[in-house]
Amino acid sequence: MFGSRPVRARHVSATVVTLSLALALCAGAVPVAAADDGARPVDIGGGRRVTLDCRGSGSPTVVLVSGAGGASDEWTHIVDAARPESEPKPDPSAVLPEVARFTRVCAYDRPGTTRLDGTPNRSTPVTGPTTAAAGVEDLRATLAAAGEHPPYVLVGASWGAMIASLYARVEPARTAGLVTVDGASPFLKDTLTPAQWATWMDKIRSANPGQGLETPDYPAAVRELRAAPAPPRALPAVVLTSDRPWDLAVGGGSTWPAWLAAQRRLAEELRARHVTDTDSGHGIAVERPRLVAREIRDVVEQVRAGQER
């Protein structure tokens, strides 16, 4: 998800991705309590609070960073992969509970995000567009206040990949690995035409619903990433890319080739293993949770092997 979420519950289908400009993950009328196992409020200072859901044990700790406007339940629910427009449901095969079987894992409700059923989460609202740097600061504060310990494997979906990638650059001593899940790439500004980029930014700004909800400042995030140190050379990394075409619908032809080109450049920059055979649309985490968990486990095992040497 990149921009603001649609008014109704969020969905993975290409139609809703186009209309919402959020590249949103699935949603449905699911009781909030169903995804709240382990969730707790964390005071991050300044009168602000973030809800954090941590499970499992072991090191490194995996940190799941949702797409724009998305809460932690994007990692606890799944959809029928054959019907990605179907309503999501909590399931033990979802990414968070699956990862909790082999290491410590945390997901959190960023300020201003909403749950899959469209209801607000219990974190503090936000004001104005949110940058990747602001997301990093909130994540840093959340993990510290909760008493979670590095090293971390950061996993970012869609817009969340911008936050995860920037965190890895500015906190290399705390970052042990990185996984992007059809993640937002700073190279998309280069692979889209200038007209497509401008139209997309205009639509994101015009779709901002206000009311303290998260809206990413994508241009600022691109600048922040390009100004940050280069990714650590030895960082274990995986880039997961959707293989079912979808489109931003910003005119000037399909944006799908630009998305794929930006993904390739992201994988090259991170020196990551690039997984393109995902049999999924944009919402890989809810459509193919076992695939995502398997790739996370591979990175975790690489980290552990390095720690043993």
C-alpha positions as CSV (number, residue, x, y, z in Angstrom):
1,M,0.0,0.0,0.0
2,F,1.3,3.4,-1.0
3,G,-1.4,6.0,-0.5
4,S,-4.5,6.3,1.6
5,R,-6.8,3.4,2.1
6,P,-10.2,3.2,0.5
7,V,-13.3,4.1,2.5
8,R,-14.5,0.5,2.6
9,A,-12.6,-2.4,3.8
10,R,-9.3,-3.0,2.0
11,H,-8.8,-5.7,-0.7
12,V,-5.9,-7.2,-2.7
13,S,-7.7,-7.2,-6.0
14,A,-6.2,-5.2,-8.8
15,T,-9.4,-3.2,-9.1
16,V,-9.3,-1.9,-5.6
17,V,-5.5,-1.3,-5.8
18,T,-6.2,0.9,-8.8
19,L,-9.1,2.8,-7.1
20,S,-7.5,3.2,-3.7
21,L,-3.9,4.1,-4.9
22,A,-3.0,2.3,-1.7
23,L,-2.0,-1.1,-3.2
24,A,-4.0,-2.4,-0.3
25,L,-4.0,-5.8,1.2
26,C,-7.1,-7.8,1.8
27,A,-9.8,-7.0,4.2
28,G,-13.0,-8.3,5.6
29,A,-15.4,-8.1,8.5
30,V,-13.2,-10.0,11.0
31,P,-13.5,-9.5,14.7
32,V,-10.6,-7.4,16.0
33,A,-10.0,-9.8,18.9
34,A,-9.2,-12.6,16.5
35,A,-5.9,-11.0,15.5
36,D,-4.9,-9.6,18.9
37,D,-3.2,-12.5,20.5
38,G,-0.1,-11.0,22.2
39,A,-0.9,-7.4,21.3
40,R,-0.1,-4.7,23.8
41,P,0.1,-0.9,23.9
42,V,3.6,0.6,24.0
43,D,4.2,4.3,25.0
44,I,6.7,5.8,22.6
45,G,6.9,9.2,24.2
46,G,5.3,12.6,23.5
47,G,1.8,11.2,24.5
48,R,1.9,8.7,21.6
49,R,1.2,5.0,21.8
50,V,1.8,2.1,19.4
51,T,0.2,-1.3,19.6
52,L,2.7,-4.1,19.3
53,D,2.1,-7.9,18.8
54,C,5.2,-10.1,19.6
55,R,5.2,-13.8,19.7
56,G,7.7,-16.7,19.8
57,S,11.2,-16.8,21.1
58,G,14.7,-16.9,19.7
59,S,17.1,-14.7,17.8
60,P,17.2,-12.8,15.5
61,T,13.9,-11.1,16.1
62,V,11.8,-10.6,12.9
63,V,10.0,-7.3,12.6
64,L,7.1,-7.1,10.2
65,V,6.3,-3.7,8.7
66,S,2.9,-3.4,7.0
67,G,2.0,-1.5,3.9
68,A,0.6,2.1,4.0
69,G,-2.4,2.4,6.3
70,G,-2.1,-1.2,7.3
71,A,-2.1,-2.6,10.8
72,S,-0.4,-5.7,12.3
73,D,-3.3,-8.0,11.3
74,E,-2.0,-7.9,7.7
75,W,0.4,-10.5,9.0
76,T,-2.1,-12.7,11.0
77,H,-4.7,-13.2,8.2
78,I,-4.8,-15.0,4.9
79,V,-7.1,-15.1,1.9
80,D,-7.9,-17.9,-0.5
81,A,-5.0,-17.6,-3.1
82,A,-7.4,-18.7,-5.9
83,R,-9.8,-15.9,-4.9
84,P,-7.6,-13.0,-3.7
85,E,-10.7,-10.7,-3.6
86,S,-12.2,-12.9,-0.8
87,E,-12.4,-11.7,2.8
88,P,-9.4,-12.5,4.9
89,K,-9.5,-14.6,8.0
90,P,-7.1,-15.2,10.9
91,D,-5.2,-18.4,10.3
92,P,-2.3,-20.3,12.0
93,S,-0.6,-20.5,8.5
94,A,-0.4,-16.6,8.3
95,V,3.0,-15.0,8.3
96,L,3.3,-13.9,12.0
97,P,2.2,-17.2,13.6
98,E,4.2,-19.2,11.1
99,V,7.4,-17.2,11.9
100,A,6.7,-17.4,15.6
101,R,7.3,-21.2,15.3
102,F,11.0,-20.7,14.7
103,T,12.0,-17.3,16.2
104,R,10.8,-14.2,18.0
105,V,8.6,-12.0,15.7
106,C,6.8,-8.7,16.2
107,A,4.3,-6.7,14.1
108,Y,2.9,-3.4,15.1
109,D,0.1,-0.9,14.3
110,R,1.8,2.2,13.1
111,P,0.1,5.4,14.1
112,G,-2.8,6.3,11.8
113,T,-3.3,2.8,10.4
114,T,-6.5,0.8,10.2
115,R,-7.3,-2.8,10.7
116,L,-8.4,-5.2,7.9
117,D,-12.1,-4.7,8.8
118,G,-11.7,-0.9,8.3
119,T,-11.8,0.0,12.0
120,P,-9.1,2.2,13.5
121,N,-6.3,0.5,15.4
122,R,-5.5,1.4,19.0
123,S,-2.3,3.4,18.2
124,T,-2.1,7.2,18.2
125,P,-3.4,9.0,15.0
126,V,-0.9,10.9,12.9
127,T,-1.0,14.4,11.3
128,G,0.1,15.1,7.8
129,P,1.9,12.9,5.3
130,T,4.4,10.4,6.8
131,T,7.9,9.9,5.7
132,A,10.1,6.8,5.8
133,A,12.4,8.5,8.3
134,A,9.4,9.2,10.6
135,G,8.5,5.5,10.3
136,V,12.0,4.5,11.3
137,E,11.9,6.8,14.3
138,D,8.6,5.3,15.4
139,L,9.9,1.8,14.9
140,R,13.1,2.5,16.8
141,A,11.1,4.0,19.7
142,T,8.6,1.1,19.7
143,L,11.2,-1.6,19.9
144,A,13.2,0.2,22.6
145,A,10.1,0.9,24.7
146,A,8.9,-2.6,24.4
147,G,12.3,-4.0,25.5
148,E,12.9,-5.9,22.3
149,H,16.5,-6.7,21.5
150,P,18.5,-6.7,18.2
151,P,19.6,-8.1,15.9
152,Y,16.5,-7.7,13.8
153,V,15.4,-9.1,10.4
154,L,13.2,-6.4,8.9
155,V,10.4,-7.5,6.6
156,G,8.6,-4.7,4.7
157,A,5.5,-5.1,2.6
158,S,4.7,-2.4,-0.1
159,W,5.2,1.0,1.6
160,G,6.6,-0.8,4.6
161,A,9.6,-1.8,2.6
162,M,10.7,1.9,2.4
163,I,10.7,2.0,6.2
164,A,12.4,-1.3,6.6
165,S,15.1,-0.5,3.9
166,L,15.8,2.9,5.5
167,Y,16.1,1.3,9.0
168,A,18.6,-1.2,7.6
169,R,20.7,1.7,6.2
170,V,20.7,3.9,9.3
171,E,20.8,1.1,11.9
172,P,23.3,-1.4,10.4
173,A,24.5,-2.6,13.8
174,R,21.0,-3.6,14.7
175,T,19.9,-5.1,11.4
176,A,20.7,-8.7,10.6
177,G,18.6,-9.2,7.5
178,L,16.1,-7.7,5.1
179,V,13.1,-9.0,3.2
180,T,10.8,-6.9,1.0
181,V,7.4,-8.3,0.0
182,D,6.4,-6.7,-3.3
183,G,8.0,-3.7,-1.6
184,A,8.0,-0.1,-2.6
185,S,11.2,0.6,-4.5
186,P,12.8,4.1,-4.6
187,F,13.6,3.3,-8.2
188,L,10.0,3.5,-9.2
189,K,10.4,7.3,-9.6
190,D,12.9,6.5,-12.3
191,T,11.1,3.7,-14.1
192,L,7.7,5.4,-14.3
193,T,7.4,8.2,-16.8
194,P,7.6,11.7,-15.3
195,A,3.9,12.1,-16.2
196,Q,2.9,8.9,-14.5
197,W,4.9,9.7,-11.4
198,A,3.3,13.2,-11.2
199,T,-0.2,11.8,-11.7
200,W,0.3,9.2,-9.0
201,M,1.6,11.7,-6.5
202,D,-1.4,14.0,-7.3
203,K,-3.8,11.2,-6.7
204,I,-2.3,10.1,-3.4
205,R,-2.4,13.7,-2.2
206,S,-6.0,14.2,-3.3
207,A,-7.1,10.9,-1.8
208,N,-5.8,11.8,1.7
209,P,-8.8,11.3,4.0
210,G,-7.4,13.3,6.9
211,Q,-8.8,12.3,10.3
212,G,-5.3,11.3,11.6
213,L,-4.9,8.5,9.0
214,E,-1.5,7.6,7.5
215,T,-0.6,8.9,4.1
216,P,2.9,8.2,2.9
217,D,5.1,11.0,1.6
218,Y,6.7,9.0,-1.2
219,P,8.9,11.8,-2.7
220,A,10.4,12.5,0.7
221,A,11.0,8.8,1.3
222,V,12.9,8.5,-2.0
223,R,15.1,11.4,-1.0
224,E,15.7,9.9,2.4
225,L,16.8,6.6,1.0
226,R,19.0,8.1,-1.6
227,A,20.7,10.3,1.0
228,A,21.2,7.4,3.4
229,P,24.3,5.2,3.6
230,A,24.5,2.3,1.1
231,P,23.0,-1.0,2.3
232,P,25.6,-3.2,4.2
233,R,27.3,-5.4,1.6
234,A,27.0,-8.6,3.7
235,L,23.4,-8.1,4.7
236,P,21.3,-11.3,3.9
237,A,18.4,-10.0,1.8
238,V,15.5,-11.3,-0.3
239,V,13.2,-9.3,-2.6
240,L,9.8,-11.0,-3.3
241,T,8.0,-9.7,-6.3
242,S,4.4,-10.3,-7.5
243,D,4.0,-12.1,-10.8
244,R,0.3,-11.4,-11.4
245,P,0.1,-8.0,-13.2
246,W,-1.6,-5.1,-11.6
247,D,-1.6,-1.4,-12.5
248,L,-1.5,2.0,-10.8
249,A,-3.8,3.3,-13.4
250,V,-2.2,6.7,-13.8
251,G,-2.3,7.0,-17.6
252,G,0.4,6.7,-20.2
253,G,0.2,2.9,-20.5
254,S,0.6,0.1,-18.1
255,T,2.8,0.7,-15.0
256,W,3.4,-3.1,-14.6
257,P,6.7,-3.0,-16.6
258,A,7.9,-0.1,-14.5
259,W,7.1,-1.9,-11.3
260,L,9.1,-5.0,-12.4
261,A,12.0,-2.8,-13.5
262,A,12.1,-1.0,-10.1
263,Q,12.0,-4.4,-8.3
264,R,15.0,-5.6,-10.3
265,R,16.9,-2.5,-9.5
266,L,16.0,-2.8,-5.8
267,A,17.3,-6.4,-5.7
268,E,20.5,-5.4,-7.4
269,E,21.1,-2.6,-5.0
270,L,20.5,-4.8,-2.0
271,R,22.5,-7.7,-3.5
272,A,19.4,-9.7,-2.7
273,R,18.1,-13.0,-3.9
274,H,15.2,-12.0,-6.2
275,V,12.1,-14.3,-5.9
276,T,9.8,-13.7,-8.9
277,D,7.9,-16.9,-9.0
278,T,5.4,-16.0,-6.3
279,D,2.1,-16.9,-8.0
280,S,0.6,-13.8,-6.3
281,G,-0.7,-10.3,-6.8
282,H,0.5,-7.4,-4.7
283,G,-0.6,-8.9,-1.4
284,I,1.9,-11.7,-1.3
285,A,1.8,-11.9,2.5
286,V,-1.9,-12.8,2.6
287,E,-2.0,-14.8,-0.6
288,R,1.2,-16.8,-0.1
289,P,2.0,-16.6,3.6
290,R,4.0,-19.9,3.6
291,L,6.2,-18.6,0.9
292,V,6.9,-15.4,2.8
293,A,7.5,-17.3,6.0
294,R,9.9,-19.7,4.2
295,E,12.0,-16.8,2.8
296,I,12.1,-15.2,6.2
297,R,13.3,-18.5,7.7
298,D,16.0,-18.7,5.1
299,V,17.3,-15.3,6.1
300,V,17.0,-16.1,9.8
301,E,19.1,-19.3,9.3
302,Q,21.7,-17.3,7.4
303,V,21.9,-14.9,10.4
304,R,22.2,-17.8,12.9
305,A,24.9,-19.5,10.8
306,G,26.9,-16.3,10.8
307,Q,26.5,-15.9,14.5
308,E,27.9,-19.4,15.1
309,R,31.1,-18.7,13.2
